[in-house]
Amino acid sequence: MDRFQELTAFVAVVESGGFSAAARRLGDSQSLVSKSVSALERRLGVQLFTRSTRSVTLTEHGRRYYERMKPLLEEVAQADGELISSALELSGLVRIASPSTFGRLHVLPLVPKLLALHPKLKLDLKLADGVQDLPAEGIDLAIRINPAVSPDAVVKRVTTTSLVCAGSRRYFAQHGTPKTPEDLVHHNCIVFNGAEQWAFEGPRGKLNVRVSGNLAANTVDAILSAVRDGVGIGMFYGASLTDEFREAGVVTVLDEFISETRDVSLIWPSRKFVPARVRQVTEFFALALAERL
């Protein structure tokens, strides 16, 4: 007998409260439902129900088996529905998390194209620095740079971005351009999130330079604005240095001393079934971000 038929009959009996009600729910005969459940019990070698003339109740084995099998059948039903509707227009809500600056510069510009492709799709964007708890916050997809990944997450690497050390032409005209990492101790450096040790690699290997300045900030947006306006020198991801800032006179320095890169990755909670809308949104951003960066 078909195992899926056995499972379907078993769950229907549990949820309907009896074999007759399960038969009506499934549109099968009571005899077929009874035979399916009996075949399942023989295959498993345990009794799933305690039967009497008046009631059918789960045994302890039956209760545990139902708790394990019910979510699997729900996933099968959802997968069937997703497959049937995959040829149709995507719809439903997808919650996406991204670092604030990266999201503003690279995720938001792609949203109009995504929504034009799938007008019935709904996006909930959470632009914030820091690492979110994806299941706890109901996030379907996270875009991260060099993520701290938990064991229960799935990671799809999209591309890499390097670190850059940058300042404005105006600042360098007034204060000189650093030629070596050690020269930074004589410059006004803008510190991000308390990171006063900047990492470089020279002829003798890796070195850290302790920097300081009259401005610290906890967002890359603030660092970028200060660098653009000639306040000092900043270190941040190269992906944040868009044409907007280059046209405003921001240039990189000490490139030959920086070799460290960061992965740009798409992350989603590990689960057996991922809705089609989440899969397709993930693929969209994987391709679009790789091209953009």
C-alpha angles and dihedrals in degrees: 000000000000111000094215089053089051092051093045091051092047094052092045091054091049095049097039095046097233148025096262093051091045090052091053091048093051097037091236133118120272088238092057092048091049092048091049093053092045091051089051091051091050092049093049094040093226137097111248099182137037104219128202134162090263107033148018117215133178120253118222088262089050093050093051092045092051092050090054099041101043095069090047092054090047090053091049090051092047091047090052090051093047092049093049091049096040090090088053129069117296114248139169138063126307118186113209128188124198139162107272101242095038089048093051094047102038114010102046094051089058096049097081091056092048093049091045088056092047110024094175093056118104122207128199108194120198109191109188138129117243133056117291128211097241101201094040092051095041093241115164098189133016127194111207140172112225091342128210095231125202119217091249094060131091117222128203112188112216106178142312134260127199129224115252134197109214146168139166124274087238092058093047092047089056101038107022131250120278112240098188133025090251089063089070091079086073094051136078103254122191110225121217117209094338094302099148094158112080117195123224138161121226137172090286095047134260121357136177122216120202108224133188140180146155096272134058126174140179099219131064088223090064092048092050093049093049092048092049091050093053099252095131149293123313138189119215143132115305089228088070093058098085128170088267090068096037089054088051089060103265113147134176125242135191091027092152090060096053121079102146117115135187128216119239104213142176114224133188134172114274110251135142095244125044116185116247092241091057092046093050094045088051092052091047093055093041091059098035096048092046089054094043097049 
